[in-house]
Amino acid sequence: MPGKGYSTIGLKPDLLRRLHNITDTYYPGMFLPSTLIIMMNEVKRGYYVVNLHNIRLDLSGRYSSITIRLDVDEWLKENYKELKEKYEQKYHVRCFSRFTSYFLANLFESKLDAQNHVIRLKESNFEWLQEEYAKFKANNKPESQAQTFEKFADIYLNEMSNKIKIAKEILTMPNFSGLNSQNIEKS
């Protein structure tokens, strides 16, 4: 898609400030239009949904034009076609440029909402995982010791996640509630 070309959109100072803030917070050092590309792809992959938030934008000031990839522009236009009635009812917008302002503001708010549900861990919280990696290296053949810590962590955490899912399914089975604790302790 990027080979198709570029387009421009106008952003008011309030929206440009919000774009700068989201870029500085989640994509430090990133070029502003690249932030829009990443966020569009995150929404398309289902990482989060652009919800309607109770926001009021300051649409005063002059538009600043920003060059975006054509696929981002097409995505904005697709959303305009799908959502213009909802946005007109909620935000009283009747044109594409104002829709874009509110849509992007909702995109930024939805990103912030999604990040509130992310677990943030420090590297020191993974000491147990480093110990597991050391055990793995000590107990396995030399060719498997070439596995990097990152790859080991991905596999180990994925296996742990799968075990949790299986346990959750077992615990929510209707027959499981009929078992008594004595049967569980024996197994």
N, C-alpha and C positions, 0 to 999 in steps of 0.2 A: 503493500500500500504506500509506503513512503515515496516510492518513485513516481507517484502520480502527480505530485506538485504540492503547492502551498496555497494558503488562503490567509486572509486577515480578519480579525474581529476587533471590535472596539471595546475597551474596558474602562469603566469609570474609576477614579482614584480609590474609592472604597474597595472595589473588587480587586483591583491590582494589588492593593495592600494585603488583602486576604490571600491572594495567590502567592505573594512573597512570603507571608507567614507560614502557609502550608508547605511551601517549598523548603524554607529554612528549618521547619520542624521535622519533616519526614524525608526530605530528599536534599540534604545540605549540599551546596555547591552545584546543584542541578540548574540547567537552563530552564526558565519558566515554561516555555512551550513543551519541553520534555516532561515536565511535571504533569501537564494535561494529557500527554500521550500515555504516561504510566497510569494515571488515574482512570482514564478511559478503559485501558486494558484490564485494570483491576475490576472495574464494574462488569465488563464483558465476561470475565472469568468467574464472576459470581462472588468475589471476595466481600462485597457489600453492595447494597442497593441505594440508589439515590432517592431518599425520602423527602417529603415536603416538610420543612421545618418552619417554625414560627420566627421568621427573620424579617427585618426591615433594613433595606439597603439605603445608603445615602447615595442617591444617583445624581448628586450635584457635581459640578466640575466638568472638565473637558474629557472627552474620550481620548484614550491613548491606544493606538493600534498595536496589536501584537500579531506576529506572523505565526500561524499554526500549520500543521500538516493538513493536507486535504482530507485524510480519513477522519481526523478529529472534527473538522468542519462538517463533514457528511454525518458523523455521529450526532453532532449538535442539531443538525437539521432534521434527522430522523426523530430525535427526541422531541423536537418542536412540533412535528406533525402529530406524534402520539400524545403529547402532554399539554398542548396549548390550551385546551378547554379547562383542565384542572388548574393550570397556572393563571389563567384569566380569572377564574373564580376566586382563587386564594390570594393572588398578588395583584390582580387588576392590570395585567400586562396584555398588550394587544399587538406587539411587534416582536420580531425576531431578536433584535438587539437587547430589549429589556428581558425577554425570555431567557436569553443567554446569560444575562447577569444573574437572574434569580436561579437558573439551573446550576450555574457554576457555584454560586453561594451554597446551594443545597448539596452539591457534590462535595464541597469542602466540609460542610457540617457532617455529612454522612461518613466521610473519611475519619473525622474526629470521633464520631460515635463508634465506628468499627474499631478504632485503635483503643478505645476505652475497655474493650473486651479482650485485649491481647495481654498475655502474661509476660511481664518483663522480668528477666532473670539476669543476675550478674554472673560473670564468669566464675566467681568464687562459689556460686551455688552448684557448680558442676564438678566439684571435687570428687564426689561419689562416682561420677561418670569417668573421670580420669583414672580412678582406682579400678573400675571395671575394665577399662582399656588395658591397664597394666596387667591385670589378671588374664585377659584375653591373649595378650602377647606372650605371657609366660607359659600358658597352657596349650598354645598352638604351634604348628609347624612354622619354620622360617619363612616359607613363601606367603603364608597368611599374615605374617608380621609386617609385610610391606604395606598393609592396609593403613591408610592415614587415620588419624584421630577423627577427622570430620566425617569420613565415610563410615567408620565404626559407630560414631554417635548417631548418624542418620539411621543405620540399620538397627541399632540397639533401641533407640527411641521409637522407631516404627513398630518393632516387635512388642515393645511395652504398650504402645497405644492399641495394638491389635488385641493383646491380652486383656486390656481394660474393656474394650468393646465386647469381647466374648463374655467376660464376667458380668458385664451389665446386662447382656442378653439373657444369660442364665438366671440372673437374679430377678429379672422381670418376667420370667416364664410363669404361667399360671400354676403349673404343677409344683414349682419350687416352693411356693408358699405353704403347700401341704406337708412338706418335709419338716420333721422336728429337729431340734438342735442336736439330739443324740446321734441321729444318722449322719449329720454333717461332721460331728466330731470324730466319728469312727472312720470316716473316709479321709 
